[in-house]
Amino acid sequence: MESSNSDCIFCLIVADQAPATVVRRWADVIAITPRHPVTPGHVLVIPAVHVADVEVNPAVSALTMTAAAELAGEHPACNVITSRGADATQKVFHLHIHVVPRRAGDGLALPWSA
C-alpha cells in the first residue's frame, strides 16, 4: 500500500494539489462532490492513503465505509456503492465509496435489479 500516488487524481485532491469541493473531512478520509453527480447530494468518500480498491487494505476500507455510513445516515434513502476492478466499472483505482441520495421518481436506474 502506498501512502500516495502522484499519478492518482484522488491522491492529488487529498493533498490539496487538485481542485475539488470537499464536503467533509475526517482524520483519514474526505468526502467530495464528484465532477458529475448523478443525484443532488451525491458524494465520493475517499481515504487519505492510496489504496487501489476495497480489497487491498480492509482496515482502510472499514474507516472509509464508517465515514460513508455517517453520510448515508443523513438521507432517508440512498445507495452506498464501491467497485473493485475495471470489470466492475471501477475507473479511478483509488478506493472510493459513492453515497447517492435517492428520491422517489429520481429517474436513476441501477444496472441491476434485485
N, C-alpha and C positions, 0 to 999 in steps of 0.2 A: 504494500500500500504506500503510495506516495503522499506526502503532505500537500503538495500542489503540483500542477502540471501547466507549464507556461503556454501550451497549445490548447488548453481547455477553457472555453468561454465561461463556464461556471466558476472555475478557479480564479479567473481574472475578475469576475464580479465580486466574489468573496473578498478578494484582495483590494477592492475599490479601484481596479485598473481598467474596468469596463463599465459602461453605464447600465443601470437597472433601477427600477423602482422597488426599493426594499420596503416590504410591508411590515416585517417584524424581524428582530434579531434575538437569538438566544446565545449562550456562551459558545456553542459549537455548531450552530445551524442558523441559516437565514431563510426567510420566505420572500419571494419576489413575485411581481406580476409578470407573467410571460409576455413575450412580444405580441402574441396573437391569442389573447384569452378567448376561450370558447363559450363562457358564460360570464356575466358580471360577478366579480369576486374570485375568479379562478386564480390560484397562486401555485407556484412551484416551491417546494420545501427542499433545501439543498444543504448537505453537510459542508462544513468549512474545510474538511480534508478531502483530498481527491480519492474517491472510491468509485470504481467504474460502474458498479451496479449493486443491487441488493444482496447478492450472494458473497461478495468479496470480504466484507467485514461485518458480521452480524451485530456487533456492538454499535458500530456507527449507524447501521441500518435501524437499530432499535431507537437510538437517540433521535434520528431523523423522523421516524414514524411517531414518536412521542410528540414532537412538535407538530406534525401533520394532524395528529388526533386532537390536539389542543385547538387548532384552527378549525377542524371539522366540527367540533363541538359548538362552534359559533353559528352553525347553519342548521335549520330544521331538516334539510335533506342535502346530501352531497355524495359524489363519488370520490374515493381515495384510491389513486391508481399509480403504480410504478411498472416499468417494463424492464426486462433483462434480455439484452441481445437484439440484434438487428431483426431477426425473425419475429420478435415480439414487439416490433415498431420502435425500439429504442434508437434515437437519433443522436443524442448527446451522451457520450459514455462517461458520465459523472452522475452518480446516484441522484435522482430527483423524484419527488413524490408530488403528483398533481392532487390538489384539493379543488374539486369542481363543484361549486354550489349548484343545486338543481331546483327547478321550479316546475310545477305542472304546466305543460304546454310550451316548455322552453325550446322544443324542436331539436334538441341534441340527441342524436341516436348513437348508442354504443355499437361497436362492431360485432357484438354477440348478444344472444338472448338467453335467459335462464330456462 
